[in-house]
Structures are given as structure tokens and as C-alpha cells.
Amino acid sequence: YKRRNAEFNEALNTINEGRQMLQELYTGSASLIDLNRVAVKMFKGAVNLRVTSHYVAVIGALAQIAQKADLLVDANILNRVEELFKRLQETLAQAIQEEDSAEAEAVESFS
């Protein structure tokens, strides 16, 4: 339970890192390497948590951004990806809450 909770927290941290990277892409201070690093981290987290289906839209959007050769990303694209990050974060927060509730019920029924 503790390990899984730590994995969820790491996933949430990675989402925050991705959101920060979006801003850096917009200002031109992030590179394709940064984008790739965050996408790989997100994919690994999704696999560890067994929730890859929730990550598909975000990782797909990051891949579309990476295909732009000049990395000049307009605000509309960033806003769309930011919204995807928010939804993913909400989904993971709900999953954490459900696991916490299940753990509490299991402890209570065991006592």
C-alpha cells in the first residue's frame, strides 16, 4: 500500500513537472530532450500504476508537440495539453482516494 501510494505521488509530481515544462516550451527555455524526458517518465509511471489508458491523451499530445520541428508552440496547443494534464491529475487523485478508502475498509474489517 505504501509503495503504491508513493508511486501515485511520484506520478502527480511528474504531471506537475510536465505542466512546468509546458510553460518552458512556450518561453523557449525547454528543448525536445526535456519534452522526451517528461514523456518517458510519465509513461513509466503509467505502466507502474497500470493506468496507461489514462495517459494516452497526454502522451499523444506531447508527441504531437515533439513533431513540430521548430518547437514554436502556440498558446492554444499549450492550453489544450494543460487541460489534459489537469484531467489526468484529477483522475489520479480520485484513484488515490479510492485506494485509501479501500485500505481503510480493509484495516477496519480486519480489526
N, C-alpha and C positions, 0 to 999 in steps of 0.2 A: 504493500500500500504506500509506504513512504517513498519507495523508488519510483513508483508510478506518479505520485504527486510531484516529485522532483522533475520528472520528465515533462509533465504538464507545465510546470513553472518555467522550465527551460524553453519549451515551445512558445509560451507567452513572451518571454524575453526576446526570442528570435523574431517574433512578429513585431515587437517594438523596434528592434534593430532594423527590420525591413522598412518600417514606416519612416525611420530616421534616414535610411538610405534613399528613400523616395525624394525627400527634401534635398538631399545632397545631389541627387541626379538633376533635379530642377535647377540648382545653383551651379551645376557643373563641377562640383568637387568630388563626385563619385565616378567610378570607372566601371567598365564591364567586369573587371576582376571582382570588385565589390558586389556587384549585382549577382554574379555567379556564386560567390561565397555565401551570400544570404540564401539564395535559392537552394543550394546544396544542403545547407544547414536546415532549412525548412523541410526539405524532402526527407532527410534523415530523421527529423523529429516526427514527421507524419508516419513514417514506417515504424518507428519505435512505439508510437502510441496506437498504431493500427487504425489510423483515421485518414488515410491518404485521399479518400473521396472528398473530404472537406477542404483539402489543399489544392485540388486540381485547378480551380479557377484562378487562384493567386499565382501559382507557379506558371500557369499558362500565360497570364498577363505579364509576368516578369520575363518570360521567354519572348513575348512579342516586343517588349521594350528592348531586349538584348539584340533583336534582329535589326533594329534601327542602327545603321552604320555610324551615324553622326552623334548618337546619343542625345540629340536635342529633343527632349520630351516636353510636350506641351502640357499645360495645366489640366486639360480635360482628361488626358490619359492618367495623370497622377491622381486626380480626384477619383477616377473610376477604380484604380488599384487601391487607393486609400480606403474606399468603401468596402472593397473585398477583404482587406486586412481587418477592418472593423468587424465585419460579419464573422470572419474566421475566429477572431478574438472572442466574440460573444459565444460562438459555438463551443470553443474550448472551455470557456469559463462555465458554461452550462454543464459540460461533461465533467468537469472537476467537481462541481456542486453535486451532481448525481452520484459520483463515486464516493464523495464524502458522506452523503446520506446513506448509501448502501453500506458503507463501512460502519457508520454509527448504528444502523439497524442490526448489523451482524454482531457487533460488540454487545448491544443491548440484549439480543436474543440469546447470546452465549452466557451472559451473566445470570 
